Amino acid sequence: MSMDSMRIEATVDTPCVIFDPKNAHFEISGKSYPEDTKEFYGSVMAWLDLYAANPNPETVFLFKLKYFNSSSYKPLFDIMTKLESIKNKNKKVKIEWHYTNGDSDMLEAGEEFADLVELDFTYHQF
């Protein structure tokens, strides 16, 4: 049984989320400062929990955030921890951390996350 994909369109304060296991496309992009972080990321985590039970052999996860606030830090970290649990099932997991050209804060945020989890990170400017 293949999993349904999840797609959440971006709003002013929430990111675009595309989880499409059939086409191996996993992406969170845009800005993340939702009024209710738990509510927004709750459905994202619920989907990832299901995916983690039966993941693809390889998961390449794109973070293309222009901005995230401090209350988004924990859910983003939770997503990476979930990806780490997939990797621990002997699956390949890679993180592609995209940041706006010259945005050293966002690059540093990616490097910070990379220090906290055992995952392969690559960095890309856009």
C-alpha positions as CSV (number, residue, x, y, z in Angstrom):
1,M,0.0,0.0,0.0
2,S,1.5,3.3,-1.0
3,M,1.0,6.3,1.3
4,D,-1.0,9.3,0.3
5,S,1.0,12.4,-0.2
6,M,0.5,15.5,1.9
7,R,0.4,19.0,0.5
8,I,-0.1,22.2,2.5
9,E,0.0,25.4,0.5
10,A,2.1,28.2,2.0
11,T,0.4,31.1,3.7
12,V,1.8,34.4,5.0
13,D,3.1,32.7,8.2
14,T,3.2,29.0,7.4
15,P,5.5,27.1,5.0
16,C,4.6,25.1,2.0
17,V,4.8,21.4,2.9
18,I,5.1,18.7,0.1
19,F,5.5,15.1,1.2
20,D,5.2,12.9,-1.8
21,P,6.7,9.5,-1.2
22,K,5.7,8.1,-4.6
23,N,7.8,10.8,-6.4
24,A,10.4,10.9,-3.5
25,H,9.7,14.6,-2.9
26,F,9.9,15.9,0.6
27,E,10.1,19.6,1.1
28,I,9.3,22.3,3.6
29,S,9.7,25.8,2.1
30,G,8.9,29.4,2.8
31,K,8.4,31.1,6.1
32,S,7.4,29.4,9.4
33,Y,6.0,31.5,12.1
34,P,2.5,30.0,12.6
35,E,0.3,31.4,15.3
36,D,-0.2,27.9,16.7
37,T,3.0,25.9,16.0
38,K,1.6,22.7,17.6
39,E,-1.5,22.8,15.5
40,F,0.3,23.4,12.2
41,Y,3.1,20.9,12.8
42,G,0.9,18.3,14.4
43,S,-0.5,17.1,11.1
44,V,3.0,17.2,9.6
45,M,4.4,15.0,12.4
46,A,1.4,12.6,12.3
47,W,2.1,12.1,8.5
48,L,5.8,11.5,9.2
49,D,5.0,9.0,11.9
50,L,3.0,7.0,9.4
51,Y,5.8,7.4,6.8
52,A,8.5,6.3,9.3
53,A,6.7,3.0,9.8
54,N,7.3,2.1,6.2
55,P,9.7,4.6,4.6
56,N,11.2,4.6,1.1
57,P,14.7,3.1,0.8
58,E,16.0,6.6,0.4
59,T,14.5,9.9,1.7
60,V,16.0,13.2,0.5
61,F,14.4,16.0,2.6
62,L,14.6,19.6,1.4
63,F,14.4,22.5,3.8
64,K,14.0,25.8,1.8
65,L,13.1,28.1,4.6
66,K,13.5,31.9,4.2
67,Y,12.7,32.4,7.8
68,F,11.5,30.5,10.9
69,N,10.7,31.8,14.4
70,S,11.9,30.4,17.7
71,S,8.7,28.5,18.3
72,S,9.2,26.7,14.9
73,Y,12.7,25.5,16.0
74,K,11.4,22.5,18.1
75,P,9.0,21.1,15.4
76,L,11.7,21.4,12.8
77,F,14.1,19.6,15.2
78,D,11.4,17.0,15.8
79,I,11.1,16.4,12.1
80,M,14.8,15.8,11.9
81,T,14.7,13.4,14.9
82,K,12.0,11.5,13.1
83,L,14.2,11.4,9.9
84,E,17.0,10.1,12.1
85,S,14.8,7.3,13.3
86,I,14.2,6.3,9.7
87,K,17.9,6.3,9.0
88,N,18.4,4.0,12.0
89,K,16.2,1.5,10.2
90,N,19.1,1.2,7.7
91,K,17.5,3.5,5.2
92,K,19.3,6.4,3.4
93,V,18.3,9.8,4.6
94,K,19.7,13.1,3.4
95,I,18.9,16.6,4.3
96,E,19.3,19.4,1.7
97,W,19.4,22.7,3.6
98,H,18.7,25.5,1.2
99,Y,19.2,29.1,2.2
100,T,18.9,32.5,0.5
101,N,22.2,33.7,-1.0
102,G,24.0,35.6,1.7
103,D,21.7,34.6,4.6
104,S,24.4,33.4,7.0
105,D,21.8,33.1,9.9
106,M,19.8,30.5,8.0
107,L,23.1,28.7,7.0
108,E,24.1,28.6,10.6
109,A,20.7,27.3,11.7
110,G,21.2,24.4,9.3
111,E,24.7,23.8,10.7
112,E,23.3,23.8,14.2
113,F,20.6,21.2,13.3
114,A,23.3,19.2,11.6
115,D,25.3,19.1,14.9
116,L,22.2,17.8,16.8
117,V,21.3,14.8,14.6
118,E,23.2,12.1,12.9
119,L,22.1,12.9,9.3
120,D,23.9,13.8,6.1
121,F,23.4,17.5,5.4
122,T,24.3,19.4,2.2
123,Y,23.9,23.2,1.9
124,H,22.6,25.0,-1.2
125,Q,22.1,28.7,-1.9
126,F,19.1,29.8,-3.9
